[in-house]
Amino acid sequence: MSRFVYLDHSATTPVDQKVIDAMMPFFAPDFGNPNSLHAWGRKARQAVDKARNQVAQLINADPAEIIFTGGGSEADNLAIKGVAFAKKDKGRHIITSAIEHHAVLNTCNWLAKEGFDITVLPVDEYGMVRPDELERAIRPDTILVSIHFANNEIGTIEPIEKIGNICRSHGVLFHSDAVQAAGHIPIDVKNLPVDLMTMAAHKMYGPKGVGALYIKKGVKVIPLIHGGGQERGLHSGTENTAGIVGFGEAAALAAERLAKGEIEKETRLRDKLIDGVLKNISDVILTGHRLERLPFHASFCFRYIEGESMLLRLDALGIGASSGSACTSGSLEPSHVLLAIGLPHEVAHGSLRLTMGKDTSDEDIDYVLENLPKVVESLRAMSPYGKRG
Ligand SMILES: *Cc1c(COP(=O)(O)O)cnc(C)c1O
């Protein structure tokens, strides 16, 4: 029996057919420039406005607080550099965590060379930022805290409300990269102390290359791209109309799924997978928090095995998985996330991430649970690390 089971939804998701259908007219015949005043332009403008409403609704923001960008990385850059340069006369200290996406970490690294001072907070063994440590790190010149909503490699959901409340009480802006969380768990920015939040369409069944930054009313951000002044001057350039329309549709569909109990459905499959792996395979640890984790996310480290060799065997069986994050695999350094939660190099090398989607079935999980133990066993039998069987 052979199947194709895609379990890499944290890397990207397939574009929903309804999203494709919504996008198509905006290549042609409705190809107008949203900035034009004629009928073609007005039609495109209306579509962009509608999408802005849909994305805003997903997180209970006002449409005016949504800035469309060219993806999640770009929104992270806009948030962090945008606040850094807007506030540089007030202070130059920024706090982030050791397990952020590279779009956040490398942006902070670049700012460090430009004269900003970056504090990288450690995390505990589950990948949680400790609120008390954050509070101790805040200084009079701290201008921004950037902590992700949920981690892409280990699935842990951060204590966002506590983190945000600490930032508020010290008058520090709080940015959260919510690319993995948005559309998958409920987020209500009116009841959450966040000032800026990143989202990406392609992690919620929308197209790649479109993202959004939520910027709370009154928060000042300097643009990275100057030009015609689109997106309230924060993202100049003719809008990616079809992509934005696709993002809007994807956000509306995500909201519908959340209202219909998607989380319960995903959590059940996730727990079936996690419990099955922990029960049937020896020398394996779950990475990330057992409960405070994304409902579609399972991640492990298998001792005495190379993650890459596991990926190849699984690929041959029609199972699409990942080891570490998609961007760092291929390099020999184990993931910065797995090292930051305290795993030794040799354990971190055996990492496997299985992230489910809205179309993942019980049969898909059964297929993985049937094949993964055999793959692990056969790789261990030829392992140079010593352990056999
Ligand atoms: C995928 C991802 C990004 C990057 O988004 P792109 O749209 O691919 O640029 C940023 N942060 C997190 C947590 C992600 O998972």
Boltz pocket constraint, residues with backbone or C-beta under 6 A from the ligand:
constraints:
  - pocket:
      binder: B
      contacts: [[A, 10], [A, 11], [A, 70], [A, 71], [A, 72], [A, 73], [A, 74], [A, 76], [A, 101], [A, 103], [A, 148], [A, 150], [A, 151], [A, 152], [A, 177], [A, 178], [A, 179], [A, 180], [A, 200], [A, 201], [A, 202], [A, 203], [A, 209], [A, 210], [A, 211]]
      max_distance: 6.0
